[in-house]
Amino acid sequence: MAQRQGVPRASTGSSRVDLHRVRSALPGEVRTVLADYERHLALERGLSPHTVRAYVGDAVSLLGHLHGFLDGSGTAGDPAAGSGADDGDGDADADRPTADPGGAPAGGPGVGLRGVGLDLEGLRGWLAAQLGAGASRTTMARRSASARTFTAWALRRGHLDVDPGSRLVAPVRHRTLPSVLRQDQASELMRVSAAGAAQLDPVALRDHALLELLYATGIRVSELCGLDVDDVDSRSRVLRVMGKGGKERTVPFGVPAAAAVSTWLDQGRQALARDDSPPALWLGTRGGRLQPASVRRIVHDALGAVSGAPDMGPHGLRHSAATHLLEGGADLRSVQELLGHATLSTTQLYTHVTVERLKAIHDRTHPRSR
């Protein structure tokens, strides 16, 4: 496709800035469609800002490719990748695009997406360009699902006459088993953290309490950072957690986490609080709400003191909590509810983890394993 003048073609590994420029260069009626799609995702579906950016970024990348602005490799950040996507457990730090059930047509038929090549061939060309740029199978599967969501919505809104995404076959997502702590490593992590908190330094008290709570509950880092003081019921030892899609759930936690959180609230939080501090449970050194990036650093640094522990972020503690619950005899449905998984298939990943660990133990210890 011909490249439009004034819009530099984005190269492999395009940044968000590239896509912002591409979005601005798209025809006005296309930008109107994108704005409508963004409102739908944020207001009608109630998705998180991070997820909305990912969906819209994929749509901009697709449309930029069809208009000749992109080679298909532009990205607005992948929620399934690395620490930025908290951290992919299949429900990541990162909501996975799925077929969109909502969004009834509003207003008269639009014309913004007609005549730009948004058909099956165009979708395949966009994905092929990303594959050529080195996108992983997981990324390809996610973006295929994102494209199907967009085209299905566009059909319902009247921006398309047919839905080309319904015929798009996505590659099977390759799901790797997550790294998890052994139970003794998790205990050592908490012991080391508690030793630091014994000095009653406010930051050390906070870090120990959030580590205890992360491992005790298995909540996502975004959910942890979103907690307010009133969300903690210390007497009943439960949290009120706001999960994905604005879904609220109640999550229990144990005695060690309760003690650590109480000590933080009684002896640490007020030392970091300022007059304009929010009611957040976790505060940074400047008195603002603690951010996920800071929690990732805290977890990474704490695990560095545990011999043999894998390098992981907050989502590693979530994986570990789920695995240890199942190893202790918890049923899948209960773990699903605790973790806030939308489907049981996501929770079932942890059964594979426990089986693989049992096989590894058998291979290492049984005299007839080889």
C-alpha positions as CSV (number, residue, x, y, z in Angstrom):
1,M,0.0,0.0,0.0
2,A,1.2,3.5,-0.8
3,Q,2.7,5.4,2.1
4,R,0.9,8.7,2.9
5,Q,3.1,11.7,2.8
6,G,4.0,13.3,6.1
7,V,3.5,10.1,8.1
8,P,6.8,8.3,8.7
9,R,6.4,4.5,8.3
10,A,6.9,2.9,11.7
11,S,9.6,0.3,12.0
12,T,9.7,-3.0,13.9
13,G,9.1,-2.4,17.6
14,S,7.3,0.8,17.1
15,S,6.7,2.8,20.3
16,R,3.4,4.3,21.6
17,V,4.5,7.6,20.2
18,D,4.5,6.1,16.7
19,L,0.9,5.0,17.1
20,H,-0.2,8.3,18.5
21,R,1.2,9.9,15.4
22,V,-0.5,7.4,13.1
23,R,-3.8,7.8,14.9
24,S,-3.6,11.6,14.4
25,A,-2.8,11.1,10.7
26,L,-5.8,8.8,10.0
27,P,-8.8,10.3,8.2
28,G,-11.2,12.2,10.5
29,E,-14.0,9.6,10.1
30,V,-11.7,6.8,11.1
31,R,-10.6,8.7,14.2
32,T,-14.2,9.2,15.1
33,V,-14.7,5.4,14.9
34,L,-11.7,4.9,17.1
35,A,-13.0,7.4,19.7
36,D,-16.4,5.6,19.7
37,Y,-14.6,2.3,20.2
38,E,-12.5,3.7,23.0
39,R,-15.7,5.0,24.8
40,H,-17.3,1.6,24.3
41,L,-14.4,-0.3,25.9
42,A,-14.1,2.1,28.8
43,L,-17.7,2.9,29.6
44,E,-19.8,0.1,28.3
45,R,-17.4,-2.8,29.1
46,G,-15.7,-1.2,32.0
47,L,-12.2,-2.3,31.1
48,S,-9.1,-0.9,32.8
49,P,-7.3,2.0,31.2
50,H,-4.3,-0.3,30.5
51,T,-6.6,-2.8,28.7
52,V,-8.4,0.0,26.8
53,R,-5.0,1.3,25.5
54,A,-4.1,-2.2,24.4
55,Y,-7.3,-2.8,22.5
56,V,-7.3,0.6,20.9
57,G,-3.6,0.4,20.1
58,D,-4.2,-2.8,18.2
59,A,-7.0,-1.2,16.3
60,V,-4.8,1.8,15.4
61,S,-2.0,-0.6,14.4
62,L,-4.4,-2.5,12.1
63,L,-5.9,0.6,10.5
64,G,-2.5,2.3,10.2
65,H,-1.3,-0.8,8.3
66,L,-4.3,-0.7,6.0
67,H,-3.7,3.0,5.3
68,G,-0.1,2.3,4.6
69,F,1.3,4.1,7.7
70,L,2.5,1.0,9.4
71,D,4.1,-2.3,8.5
72,G,2.0,-4.1,11.1
73,S,4.6,-4.3,13.8
74,G,3.4,-1.2,15.7
75,T,2.2,-1.9,19.2
76,A,0.6,0.0,22.0
77,G,2.0,-2.2,24.7
78,D,1.3,-6.0,25.1
79,P,-0.6,-7.0,28.4
80,A,0.7,-10.4,28.1
81,A,4.3,-9.5,28.0
82,G,6.8,-9.1,30.8
83,S,6.3,-7.0,33.9
84,G,4.4,-4.3,32.1
85,A,1.6,-6.7,31.8
86,D,1.7,-7.8,35.3
87,D,2.8,-10.3,34.4
88,G,1.0,-12.8,32.4
89,D,-0.8,-15.6,34.1
90,G,-3.2,-15.8,31.4
91,D,-5.4,-13.2,33.1
92,A,-2.6,-10.5,33.4
93,D,-1.2,-7.8,35.5
94,A,-3.2,-7.7,31.2
95,D,-7.0,-8.6,30.3
96,R,-7.0,-10.9,27.3
97,P,-9.1,-9.8,24.3
98,T,-12.1,-12.1,23.8
99,A,-15.1,-12.0,21.6
100,D,-17.0,-8.9,22.7
101,P,-20.6,-9.7,23.7
102,G,-21.8,-6.1,24.2
103,G,-22.2,-3.0,22.1
104,A,-25.5,-2.7,20.3
105,P,-25.6,-0.5,17.3
106,A,-26.0,3.2,18.0
107,G,-27.1,5.8,15.4
108,G,-27.0,5.4,11.7
109,P,-24.5,3.4,9.7
110,G,-21.0,4.8,9.6
111,V,-18.7,5.0,6.6
112,G,-15.3,5.3,8.4
113,L,-14.1,1.8,7.9
114,R,-15.5,1.1,4.4
115,G,-13.1,1.2,1.5
116,V,-9.9,0.8,3.6
117,G,-9.4,-2.9,3.0
118,L,-10.7,-4.1,6.3
119,D,-11.4,-7.6,5.1
120,L,-10.0,-11.0,5.8
121,E,-7.1,-10.4,3.5
122,G,-6.3,-7.2,5.2
123,L,-6.4,-8.8,8.6
124,R,-4.1,-11.6,7.5
125,G,-1.7,-9.1,6.0
126,W,-1.5,-7.2,9.3
127,L,-0.8,-10.3,11.3
128,A,1.7,-11.6,8.7
129,A,3.7,-8.4,9.0
130,Q,3.8,-8.8,12.8
131,L,4.8,-12.4,12.5
132,G,7.6,-11.3,10.1
133,A,8.7,-8.8,12.7
134,G,9.2,-11.6,15.3
135,A,5.9,-11.5,17.3
136,S,5.5,-14.5,19.5
137,R,2.7,-17.1,19.1
138,T,1.1,-15.7,22.3
139,T,1.2,-12.1,21.0
140,M,-0.2,-13.2,17.7
141,A,-3.1,-15.0,19.4
142,R,-3.9,-12.0,21.5
143,R,-3.8,-9.6,18.6
144,S,-6.0,-11.9,16.5
145,A,-8.5,-11.9,19.3
146,S,-8.2,-8.1,19.6
147,A,-8.9,-7.7,15.9
148,R,-11.9,-10.0,16.1
149,T,-13.3,-7.9,19.0
150,F,-12.9,-4.7,17.0
151,T,-14.5,-6.0,13.8
152,A,-17.4,-7.6,15.6
153,W,-18.0,-4.3,17.4
154,A,-17.7,-2.4,14.1
155,L,-20.3,-4.6,12.5
156,R,-22.8,-4.0,15.3
157,R,-22.2,-0.3,15.2
158,G,-22.8,-0.2,11.4
159,H,-19.2,0.7,10.5
160,L,-18.9,-2.5,8.5
161,D,-21.3,-4.5,6.3
162,V,-19.7,-7.9,7.2
163,D,-17.4,-9.1,10.0
164,P,-14.1,-10.3,8.5
165,G,-12.8,-11.2,11.9
166,S,-15.3,-14.0,12.3
167,R,-13.4,-16.0,9.6
168,L,-9.9,-15.2,11.1
169,V,-8.2,-18.3,12.5
170,A,-5.8,-17.4,15.3
171,P,-2.7,-19.4,16.2
172,V,-3.0,-21.5,19.3
173,R,-1.7,-19.7,22.3
174,H,1.5,-21.2,23.7
175,R,1.1,-21.2,27.4
176,T,4.3,-21.7,29.4
177,L,4.2,-22.9,33.0
178,P,4.9,-20.0,35.3
179,S,7.8,-20.0,37.7
180,V,6.7,-20.4,41.3
181,L,8.4,-20.4,44.7
182,R,8.7,-23.6,46.7
183,Q,6.9,-23.4,50.0
184,D,10.1,-23.2,51.9
185,Q,11.3,-20.4,49.7
186,A,8.1,-18.5,50.3
187,S,8.6,-19.0,54.1
188,E,12.1,-17.7,53.8
189,L,11.0,-14.7,51.9
190,M,8.6,-13.8,54.7
191,R,11.2,-14.5,57.3
192,V,13.8,-12.2,55.7
193,S,11.1,-9.5,55.1
194,A,10.0,-9.7,58.8
195,A,13.6,-9.3,60.0
196,G,13.8,-6.0,58.1
197,A,10.5,-4.9,59.4
198,A,11.6,-5.6,63.0
199,Q,13.6,-2.3,62.9
200,L,10.2,-0.5,62.6
201,D,11.3,1.5,59.6
202,P,8.1,2.7,57.9
203,V,9.2,1.6,54.5
204,A,10.3,-1.8,55.8
205,L,7.0,-2.3,57.6
206,R,5.1,-1.4,54.4
207,D,7.2,-3.8,52.3
208,H,6.8,-6.7,54.7
209,A,3.0,-6.2,54.9
210,L,2.4,-6.0,51.2
211,L,4.6,-9.1,50.6
212,E,2.6,-11.0,53.2
213,L,-0.7,-9.8,51.7
214,L,0.3,-10.6,48.1
215,Y,1.3,-14.1,49.0
216,A,-1.6,-14.7,51.4
217,T,-4.3,-13.6,48.9
218,G,-2.8,-14.0,45.4
219,I,-4.4,-10.7,44.3
220,R,-3.1,-8.9,41.2
221,V,-0.6,-6.1,41.7
222,S,-3.1,-3.6,40.3
223,E,-5.7,-4.8,42.8
224,L,-3.1,-4.5,45.6
225,C,-2.3,-0.9,44.7
226,G,-5.9,0.0,44.4
227,L,-6.7,-1.0,48.0
228,D,-7.8,1.7,50.4
229,V,-7.6,1.4,54.1
230,D,-11.3,0.8,54.4
231,D,-11.0,-2.2,52.1
232,V,-9.3,-4.2,54.9
233,D,-11.4,-5.9,57.5
234,S,-8.8,-6.9,60.1
235,R,-11.3,-8.4,62.4
236,S,-12.7,-10.8,59.8
237,R,-9.4,-11.0,57.9
238,V,-10.8,-10.3,54.5
239,L,-10.2,-7.8,51.7
240,R,-12.7,-6.1,49.5
241,V,-11.0,-6.2,46.1
242,M,-12.0,-4.4,42.9
243,G,-11.0,-6.7,40.1
244,K,-11.2,-6.6,36.3
245,G,-14.3,-5.1,34.7
246,G,-15.2,-3.5,38.0
247,K,-16.0,-6.8,39.6
248,E,-15.8,-6.8,43.4
249,R,-14.8,-9.9,45.4
250,T,-14.0,-10.7,48.9
251,V,-10.6,-12.4,49.6
252,P,-9.5,-13.9,52.9
253,F,-6.0,-13.7,54.4
254,G,-4.2,-15.4,57.3
255,V,-3.0,-14.4,60.7
256,P,0.6,-13.5,59.6
257,A,-0.6,-11.1,56.9
258,A,-3.2,-9.6,59.3
259,A,-0.5,-8.9,61.9
260,A,1.9,-7.4,59.3
261,V,-0.9,-5.1,57.9
262,S,-2.0,-4.0,61.4
263,T,1.6,-3.1,62.3
264,W,2.0,-1.1,59.1
265,L,-1.2,0.8,59.8
266,D,-0.5,1.4,63.4
267,Q,3.2,2.2,63.2
268,G,4.3,2.8,59.6
269,R,1.6,4.4,57.5
270,Q,1.3,7.7,59.4
271,A,5.0,8.3,59.0
272,L,4.6,8.4,55.2
273,A,1.2,10.1,55.1
274,R,0.9,13.8,54.1
275,D,-2.0,16.2,54.4
276,D,-3.0,15.5,50.8
277,S,-2.4,11.7,50.9
278,P,-5.2,9.6,49.4
279,P,-6.9,6.9,51.6
280,A,-4.7,4.3,49.9
281,L,-3.6,1.3,52.0
282,W,-0.1,1.6,50.6
283,L,1.7,4.9,50.4
284,G,5.0,5.8,48.7
285,T,7.8,7.8,50.4
286,R,6.2,11.0,49.1
287,G,2.8,10.2,50.5
288,G,1.1,9.2,47.3
289,R,-0.5,5.9,46.4
290,L,2.1,3.2,45.8
291,Q,2.4,2.3,42.1
292,P,2.7,-1.2,40.5
293,A,6.2,-0.4,39.3
294,S,7.3,0.2,42.9
295,V,5.8,-3.1,44.1
296,R,7.6,-5.0,41.3
297,R,10.9,-3.5,42.5
298,I,10.1,-4.4,46.2
299,V,9.3,-8.0,45.2
300,H,12.4,-8.3,43.0
301,D,14.7,-6.9,45.7
302,A,13.2,-9.1,48.5
303,L,13.5,-12.3,46.4
304,G,17.2,-11.4,45.8
305,A,17.8,-12.3,49.5
306,V,16.3,-15.8,49.1
307,S,18.8,-18.4,48.0
308,G,17.8,-20.3,44.9
309,A,14.5,-18.3,44.4
310,P,13.5,-17.6,40.8
311,D,13.6,-14.0,39.7
312,M,9.9,-12.9,39.5
313,G,7.6,-10.0,40.2
314,P,4.3,-9.7,42.1
315,H,2.6,-12.0,39.7
316,G,5.1,-14.7,40.6
317,L,3.7,-14.5,44.2
318,R,0.2,-14.8,42.7
319,H,1.3,-18.0,40.8
320,S,2.9,-19.3,44.0
321,A,-0.1,-18.7,46.1
322,A,-2.4,-20.5,43.7
323,T,0.0,-23.4,43.3
324,H,0.4,-23.8,47.1
325,L,-3.4,-23.7,47.6
326,L,-3.9,-26.5,45.2
327,E,-1.0,-28.5,46.7
328,G,-2.7,-28.1,50.1
329,G,-5.9,-29.6,48.8
330,A,-8.0,-26.6,47.7
331,D,-10.4,-27.2,44.9
332,L,-10.2,-25.5,41.6
333,R,-13.5,-23.6,42.0
334,S,-12.4,-22.1,45.3
335,V,-9.1,-21.0,43.8
336,Q,-10.8,-19.5,40.8
337,E,-13.0,-17.4,43.1
338,L,-10.1,-16.3,45.2
339,L,-8.0,-15.3,42.2
340,G,-10.9,-13.6,40.4
341,H,-10.5,-15.7,37.2
342,A,-13.3,-15.3,34.7
343,T,-13.0,-18.9,33.5
344,L,-12.0,-22.1,35.2
345,S,-9.6,-22.9,32.3
346,T,-7.3,-20.1,33.5
347,T,-7.2,-21.6,37.0
348,Q,-6.5,-25.0,35.5
349,L,-3.1,-23.8,34.4
350,Y,-2.0,-24.3,38.0
351,T,-2.9,-28.0,38.1
352,H,-0.3,-28.4,35.3
353,V,2.2,-26.6,37.5
354,T,1.6,-28.9,40.5
355,V,1.7,-32.0,38.3
356,E,5.0,-30.9,36.7
357,R,6.4,-30.3,40.1
358,L,5.4,-33.7,41.3
359,K,7.0,-35.3,38.3
360,A,10.2,-33.4,38.9
361,I,10.2,-34.6,42.5
362,H,9.6,-38.1,41.4
363,D,12.3,-38.0,38.8
364,R,14.7,-36.6,41.3
365,T,14.0,-38.9,44.3
366,H,12.4,-42.2,43.2
367,P,15.0,-45.1,42.6
368,R,13.0,-46.4,39.6
369,S,12.4,-43.0,37.9
370,R,15.0,-43.5,35.3
